[in-house]
Amino acid sequence: MGVTTVIYEIDQWSFAKQSLIHFLLMFITVYPVLLFSGWFPLNNLKDALLIFLYFAIVGLVIWSVLAVVFKIIQR
């Protein structure tokens, strides 16, 4: 797992706050890599927004799957 998973060990924070902080940290670190890695064309603002959409959708899918898995494990 990634370094940011320690966020989910902070019991004083709600799951929503943990998830938001995790998203923001991933946005700050991963999104720039996606922009400048050359994996996607980046010719204008529309391209940057499309890359953000991919980032958000993939992140949401991974987050959803892991949330279900961890809920099952905690039972």
N, CA, C and O atoms as a Tinker XYZ file with bonds, in Angstrom:
   300  protein
     1  N      0.837000   -1.183000    0.000000    73     2
     2  CA     0.000000    0.000000    0.000000    64     1     3
     3  C      0.879000    1.243000    0.000000    63     2     4     5
     4  O      2.070000    1.198000    0.311000    81     3
     5  N      0.253000    2.339000   -0.356000    73     3     6
     6  CA     0.966000    3.594000   -0.441000    64     5     7
     7  C      1.149000    4.252000    0.917000    63     6     8     9
     8  O      0.527000    3.857000    1.903000    81     7
     9  N      1.997000    5.244000    0.953000    73     7    10
    10  CA     2.297000    5.962000    2.176000    64     9    11
    11  C      1.052000    6.659000    2.723000    63    10    12    13
    12  O      0.892000    6.776000    3.938000    81    11
    13  N      0.178000    7.117000    1.843000    73    11    14
    14  CA    -0.993000    7.865000    2.302000    64    13    15
    15  C     -2.018000    6.992000    3.016000    63    14    16    17
    16  O     -2.976000    7.517000    3.583000    81    15
    17  N     -1.842000    5.688000    3.002000    73    15    18
    18  CA    -2.798000    4.821000    3.691000    64    17    19
    19  C     -2.749000    5.016000    5.206000    63    18    20    21
    20  O     -3.689000    4.629000    5.901000    81    19
    21  N     -1.678000    5.606000    5.731000    73    19    22
    22  CA    -1.621000    5.862000    7.177000    64    21    23
    23  C     -2.696000    6.860000    7.598000    63    22    24    25
    24  O     -3.049000    6.936000    8.775000    81    23
    25  N     -3.209000    7.615000    6.648000    73    23    26
    26  CA    -4.301000    8.553000    6.941000    64    25    27
    27  C     -5.492000    7.801000    7.526000    63    26    28    29
    28  O     -6.189000    8.315000    8.401000    81    27
    29  N     -5.717000    6.602000    7.047000    73    27    30
    30  CA    -6.874000    5.819000    7.491000    64    29    31
    31  C     -6.667000    5.187000    8.870000    63    30    32    33
    32  O     -7.560000    4.515000    9.387000    81    31
    33  N     -5.511000    5.400000    9.453000    73    31    34
    34  CA    -5.251000    4.920000   10.801000    64    33    35
    35  C     -5.477000    6.014000   11.855000    63    34    36    37
    36  O     -5.330000    5.763000   13.051000    81    35
    37  N     -5.830000    7.209000   11.418000    73    35    38
    38  CA    -6.100000    8.315000   12.345000    64    37    39
    39  C     -7.554000    8.189000   12.787000    63    38    40    41
    40  O     -8.471000    8.620000   12.088000    81    39
    41  N     -7.745000    7.597000   13.950000    73    39    42
    42  CA    -9.092000    7.283000   14.435000    64    41    43
    43  C     -9.923000    8.517000   14.767000    63    42    44    45
    44  O    -11.152000    8.445000   14.763000    81    43
    45  N     -9.279000    9.648000   15.055000    73    43    46
    46  CA   -10.005000   10.855000   15.419000    64    45    47
    47  C    -10.712000   11.481000   14.215000    63    46    48    49
    48  O    -11.634000   12.277000   14.391000    81    47
    49  N    -10.295000   11.135000   13.002000    73    47    50
    50  CA   -10.872000   11.691000   11.788000    64    49    51
    51  C    -11.998000   10.807000   11.282000    63    50    52    53
    52  O    -11.930000    9.583000   11.399000    81    51
    53  N    -13.019000   11.407000   10.728000    73    51    54
    54  CA   -14.100000   10.644000   10.108000    64    53    55
    55  C    -13.586000   10.015000    8.809000    63    54    56    57
    56  O    -12.567000   10.433000    8.259000    81    55
    57  N    -14.306000    9.014000    8.338000    73    55    58
    58  CA   -13.933000    8.357000    7.087000    64    57    59
    59  C    -13.985000    9.354000    5.928000    63    58    60    61
    60  O    -13.156000    9.300000    5.020000    81    59
    61  N    -14.962000   10.263000    5.963000    73    59    62
    62  CA   -15.075000   11.277000    4.908000    64    61    63
    63  C    -13.850000   12.196000    4.907000    63    62    64    65
    64  O    -13.315000   12.513000    3.845000    81    63
    65  N    -13.405000   12.623000    6.094000    73    63    66
    66  CA   -12.230000   13.491000    6.192000    64    65    67
    67  C    -10.978000   12.743000    5.742000    63    66    68    69
    68  O    -10.147000   13.299000    5.024000    81    67
    69  N    -10.840000   11.502000    6.155000    73    67    70
    70  CA    -9.698000   10.690000    5.739000    64    69    71
    71  C     -9.665000   10.568000    4.210000    63    70    72    73
    72  O     -8.613000   10.701000    3.585000    81    71
    73  N    -10.828000   10.314000    3.631000    73    71    74
    74  CA   -10.918000   10.144000    2.175000    64    73    75
    75  C    -10.595000   11.442000    1.449000    63    74    76    77
    76  O     -9.905000   11.424000    0.430000    81    75
    77  N    -11.084000   12.568000    1.959000    73    75    78
    78  CA   -10.820000   13.856000    1.332000    64    77    79
    79  C     -9.335000   14.211000    1.402000    63    78    80    81
    80  O     -8.757000   14.658000    0.411000    81    79
    81  N     -8.723000   14.016000    2.555000    73    79    82
    82  CA    -7.284000   14.293000    2.705000    64    81    83
    83  C     -6.482000   13.391000    1.767000    63    82    84    85
    84  O     -5.530000   13.842000    1.130000    81    83
    85  N     -6.864000   12.129000    1.683000    73    83    86
    86  CA    -6.184000   11.195000    0.787000    64    85    87
    87  C     -6.304000   11.658000   -0.658000    63    86    88    89
    88  O     -5.320000   11.655000   -1.397000    81    87
    89  N     -7.514000   12.057000   -1.066000    73    87    90
    90  CA    -7.721000   12.540000   -2.434000    64    89    91
    91  C     -6.836000   13.754000   -2.716000    63    90    92    93
    92  O     -6.190000   13.829000   -3.761000    81    91
    93  N     -6.811000   14.701000   -1.778000    73    91    94
    94  CA    -6.017000   15.910000   -1.985000    64    93    95
    95  C     -4.526000   15.605000   -2.102000    63    94    96    97
    96  O     -3.835000   16.180000   -2.943000    81    95
    97  N     -4.032000   14.700000   -1.258000    73    95    98
    98  CA    -2.618000   14.321000   -1.343000    64    97    99
    99  C     -2.305000   13.618000   -2.661000    63    98   100   101
   100  O     -1.254000   13.849000   -3.259000    81    99
   101  N     -3.212000   12.767000   -3.109000    73    99   102
   102  CA    -3.015000   12.095000   -4.399000    64   101   103
   103  C     -3.082000   13.107000   -5.542000    63   102   104   105
   104  O     -2.332000   13.008000   -6.512000    81   103
   105  N     -3.985000   14.078000   -5.419000    73   103   106
   106  CA    -4.102000   15.123000   -6.442000    64   105   107
   107  C     -2.812000   15.928000   -6.547000    63   106   108   109
   108  O     -2.351000   16.238000   -7.645000    81   107
   109  N     -2.237000   16.261000   -5.403000    73   107   110
   110  CA    -1.010000   17.063000   -5.379000    64   109   111
   111  C      0.179000   16.286000   -5.933000    63   110   112   113
   112  O      1.076000   16.874000   -6.538000    81   111
   113  N      0.192000   14.967000   -5.731000    73   111   114
   114  CA     1.359000   14.177000   -6.148000    64   113   115
   115  C      1.173000   13.462000   -7.484000    63   114   116   117
   116  O      2.082000   13.474000   -8.314000    81   115
   117  N      0.039000   12.853000   -7.703000    73   115   118
   118  CA    -0.155000   12.016000   -8.892000    64   117   119
   119  C     -0.601000   12.823000  -10.110000    63   118   120   121
   120  O     -0.118000   12.590000  -11.218000    81   119
   121  N     -1.515000   13.764000   -9.910000    73   119   122
   122  CA    -2.032000   14.532000  -11.046000    64   121   123
   123  C     -0.925000   15.241000  -11.836000    63   122   124   125
   124  O     -0.934000   15.169000  -13.065000    81   123
   125  N      0.022000   15.919000  -11.187000    73   123   126
   126  CA     1.112000   16.525000  -11.970000    64   125   127
   127  C      1.912000   15.496000  -12.766000    63   126   128   129
   128  O      2.359000   15.775000  -13.878000    81   127
   129  N      2.089000   14.317000  -12.198000    73   127   130
   130  CA     2.809000   13.267000  -12.934000    64   129   131
   131  C      2.039000   12.902000  -14.199000    63   130   132   133
   132  O      2.626000   12.737000  -15.268000    81   131
   133  N      0.714000   12.777000  -14.068000    73   131   134
   134  CA    -0.106000   12.469000  -15.241000    64   133   135
   135  C     -0.017000   13.582000  -16.282000    63   134   136   137
   136  O      0.016000   13.316000  -17.483000    81   135
   137  N      0.021000   14.824000  -15.815000    73   135   138
   138  CA     0.089000   15.948000  -16.752000    64   137   139
   139  C      1.396000   15.973000  -17.541000    63   138   140   141
   140  O      1.397000   16.222000  -18.746000    81   139
   141  N      2.496000   15.716000  -16.860000    73   139   142
   142  CA     3.804000   15.932000  -17.482000    64   141   143
   143  C      4.547000   14.658000  -17.884000    63   142   144   145
   144  O      5.689000   14.726000  -18.339000    81   143
   145  N      3.909000   13.500000  -17.719000    73   143   146
   146  CA     4.572000   12.237000  -18.047000    64   145   147
   147  C      4.604000   11.948000  -19.534000    63   146   148   149
   148  O      5.427000   11.160000  -19.999000    81   147
   149  N      3.714000   12.582000  -20.285000    73   147   150
   150  CA     3.638000   12.309000  -21.715000    64   149   151
   151  C      2.690000   11.168000  -22.049000    63   150   152   153
   152  O      2.568000   10.791000  -23.214000    81   151
   153  N      2.024000   10.615000  -21.057000    73   151   154
   154  CA     1.074000    9.527000  -21.302000    64   153   155
   155  C     -0.185000   10.019000  -21.992000    63   154   156   157
   156  O     -0.850000    9.270000  -22.707000    81   155
   157  N     -0.502000   11.278000  -21.771000    73   155   158
   158  CA    -1.695000   11.891000  -22.345000    64   157   159
   159  C     -1.285000   13.142000  -23.113000    63   158   160   161
   160  O     -0.339000   13.828000  -22.726000    81   159
   161  N     -1.997000   13.441000  -24.208000    73   159   162
   162  CA    -1.707000   14.713000  -24.884000    64   161   163
   163  C     -2.100000   15.881000  -23.979000    63   162   164   165
   164  O     -3.140000   15.840000  -23.321000    81   163
   165  N     -1.281000   16.901000  -23.951000    73   163   166
   166  CA    -1.546000   18.067000  -23.110000    64   165   167
   167  C     -1.276000   19.319000  -23.941000    63   166   168   169
   168  O     -0.198000   19.911000  -23.881000    81   167
   169  N     -2.285000   19.702000  -24.714000    73   167   170
   170  CA    -2.136000   20.841000  -25.605000    64   169   171
   171  C     -2.920000   22.063000  -25.151000    63   170   172   173
   172  O     -2.657000   23.180000  -25.598000    81   171
   173  N     -3.883000   21.846000  -24.261000    73   171   174
   174  CA    -4.714000   22.968000  -23.825000    64   173   175
   175  C     -5.393000   22.616000  -22.497000    63   174   176   177
   176  O     -5.194000   21.531000  -21.951000    81   175
   177  N     -6.192000   23.549000  -21.995000    73   175   178
   178  CA    -6.878000   23.355000  -20.723000    64   177   179
   179  C     -7.871000   22.196000  -20.786000    63   178   180   181
   180  O     -8.067000   21.488000  -19.798000    81   179
   181  N     -8.485000   22.006000  -21.925000    73   179   182
   182  CA    -9.433000   20.894000  -22.093000    64   181   183
   183  C     -8.741000   19.557000  -21.856000    63   182   184   185
   184  O     -9.298000   18.671000  -21.207000    81   183
   185  N     -7.531000   19.411000  -22.379000    73   183   186
   186  CA    -6.762000   18.178000  -22.161000    64   185   187
   187  C     -6.473000   17.976000  -20.671000    63   186   188   189
   188  O     -6.589000   16.861000  -20.162000    81   187
   189  N     -6.099000   19.051000  -19.974000    73   187   190
   190  CA    -5.805000   18.959000  -18.540000    64   189   191
   191  C     -7.053000   18.550000  -17.764000    63   190   192   193
   192  O     -6.973000   17.760000  -16.823000    81   191
   193  N     -8.203000   19.087000  -18.159000    73   191   194
   194  CA    -9.459000   18.723000  -17.489000    64   193   195
   195  C     -9.846000   17.277000  -17.778000    63   194   196   197
   196  O    -10.376000   16.589000  -16.906000    81   195
   197  N     -9.583000   16.817000  -18.995000    73   195   198
   198  CA    -9.862000   15.424000  -19.343000    64   197   199
   199  C     -8.968000   14.476000  -18.539000    63   198   200   201
   200  O     -9.425000   13.433000  -18.072000    81   199
   201  N     -7.706000   14.840000  -18.381000    73   199   202
   202  CA    -6.790000   14.046000  -17.559000    64   201   203
   203  C     -7.285000   14.027000  -16.114000    63   202   204   205
   204  O     -7.230000   12.984000  -15.463000    81   203
   205  N     -7.768000   15.160000  -15.602000    73   203   206
   206  CA    -8.326000   15.197000  -14.253000    64   205   207
   207  C     -9.539000   14.276000  -14.151000    63   206   208   209
   208  O     -9.709000   13.581000  -13.150000    81   207
   209  N    -10.373000   14.269000  -15.174000    73   207   210
   210  CA   -11.549000   13.393000  -15.173000    64   209   211
   211  C    -11.124000   11.926000  -15.100000    63   210   212   213
   212  O    -11.698000   11.153000  -14.333000    81   211
   213  N    -10.133000   11.544000  -15.881000    73   211   214
   214  CA    -9.601000   10.173000  -15.809000    64   213   215
   215  C     -9.077000    9.878000  -14.401000    63   214   216   217
   216  O     -9.374000    8.834000  -13.821000    81   215
   217  N     -8.302000   10.804000  -13.872000    73   215   218
   218  CA    -7.734000   10.664000  -12.530000    64   217   219
   219  C     -8.845000   10.446000  -11.500000    63   218   220   221
   220  O     -8.763000    9.542000  -10.669000    81   219
   221  N     -9.879000   11.281000  -11.565000    73   219   222
   222  CA   -10.969000   11.206000  -10.594000    64   221   223
   223  C    -11.770000    9.914000  -10.733000    63   222   224   225
   224  O    -12.127000    9.300000   -9.728000    81   223
   225  N    -12.052000    9.498000  -11.951000    73   223   226
   226  CA   -12.839000    8.279000  -12.173000    64   225   227
   227  C    -12.070000    7.045000  -11.709000    63   226   228   229
   228  O    -12.613000    6.199000  -10.998000    81   227
   229  N    -10.823000    6.947000  -12.110000    73   227   230
   230  CA   -10.010000    5.794000  -11.699000    64   229   231
   231  C     -9.840000    5.793000  -10.181000    63   230   232   233
   232  O     -9.928000    4.740000   -9.550000    81   231
   233  N     -9.599000    6.960000   -9.594000    73   231   234
   234  CA    -9.473000    7.055000   -8.145000    64   233   235
   235  C    -10.744000    6.630000   -7.434000    63   234   236   237
   236  O    -10.691000    5.930000   -6.423000    81   235
   237  N    -11.888000    7.052000   -7.961000    73   235   238
   238  CA   -13.172000    6.690000   -7.359000    64   237   239
   239  C    -13.427000    5.189000   -7.435000    63   238   240   241
   240  O    -13.927000    4.591000   -6.482000    81   239
   241  N    -13.088000    4.588000   -8.555000    73   239   242
   242  CA   -13.268000    3.135000   -8.706000    64   241   243
   243  C    -12.379000    2.384000   -7.715000    63   242   244   245
   244  O    -12.843000    1.483000   -7.016000    81   243
   245  N    -11.095000    2.760000   -7.659000    73   243   246
   246  CA   -10.170000    2.091000   -6.737000    64   245   247
   247  C    -10.611000    2.307000   -5.291000    63   246   248   249
   248  O    -10.614000    1.363000   -4.500000    81   247
   249  N    -10.985000    3.546000   -4.935000    73   247   250
   250  CA   -11.444000    3.858000   -3.583000    64   249   251
   251  C    -12.678000    3.026000   -3.226000    63   250   252   253
   252  O    -12.768000    2.486000   -2.123000    81   251
   253  N    -13.619000    2.924000   -4.152000    73   251   254
   254  CA   -14.855000    2.169000   -3.900000    64   253   255
   255  C    -14.576000    0.688000   -3.662000    63   254   256   257
   256  O    -15.104000    0.090000   -2.724000    81   255
   257  N    -13.754000    0.112000   -4.509000    73   255   258
   258  CA   -13.418000   -1.309000   -4.359000    64   257   259
   259  C    -12.725000   -1.552000   -3.026000    63   258   260   261
   260  O    -13.083000   -2.480000   -2.301000    81   259
   261  N    -11.735000   -0.726000   -2.697000    73   259   262
   262  CA   -11.008000   -0.922000   -1.444000    64   261   263
   263  C    -11.883000   -0.663000   -0.228000    63   262   264   265
   264  O    -11.731000   -1.330000    0.796000    81   263
   265  N    -12.799000    0.299000   -0.325000    73   263   266
   266  CA   -13.717000    0.558000    0.811000    64   265   267
   267  C    -14.579000   -0.675000    1.079000    63   266   268   269
   268  O    -14.792000   -1.043000    2.235000    81   267
   269  N    -15.075000   -1.312000    0.023000    73   267   270
   270  CA   -15.885000   -2.522000    0.184000    64   269   271
   271  C    -15.034000   -3.657000    0.744000    63   270   272   273
   272  O    -15.458000   -4.363000    1.659000    81   271
   273  N    -13.845000   -3.831000    0.200000    73   271   274
   274  CA   -12.955000   -4.906000    0.669000    64   273   275
   275  C    -12.641000   -4.741000    2.152000    63   274   276   277
   276  O    -12.738000   -5.700000    2.916000    81   275
   277  N    -12.266000   -3.530000    2.564000    73   275   278
   278  CA   -11.919000   -3.316000    3.974000    64   277   279
   279  C    -13.115000   -3.444000    4.888000    63   278   280   281
   280  O    -12.974000   -3.854000    6.041000    81   279
   281  N    -14.299000   -3.096000    4.388000    73   279   282
   282  CA   -15.518000   -3.268000    5.193000    64   281   283
   283  C    -15.774000   -4.756000    5.428000    63   282   284   285
   284  O    -16.166000   -5.164000    6.522000    81   283
   285  N    -15.549000   -5.556000    4.394000    73   283   286
   286  CA   -15.725000   -7.004000    4.513000    64   285   287
   287  C    -14.696000   -7.585000    5.472000    63   286   288   289
   288  O    -15.024000   -8.437000    6.298000    81   287
   289  N    -13.458000   -7.129000    5.364000    73   287   290
   290  CA   -12.383000   -7.634000    6.225000    64   289   291
   291  C    -12.653000   -7.308000    7.701000    63   290   292   293
   292  O    -12.342000   -8.112000    8.580000    81   291
   293  N    -13.224000   -6.142000    7.969000    73   291   294
   294  CA   -13.450000   -5.711000    9.348000    64   293   295
   295  C    -14.594000   -6.450000   10.018000    63   294   296   297
   296  O    -14.747000   -6.343000   11.234000    81   295
   297  N    -15.386000   -7.178000    9.295000    73   295   298
   298  CA   -16.514000   -7.908000    9.896000    64   297   299
   299  C    -16.061000   -9.051000   10.738000    63   298   300
   300  O    -16.887000   -9.762000   11.311000    81   299
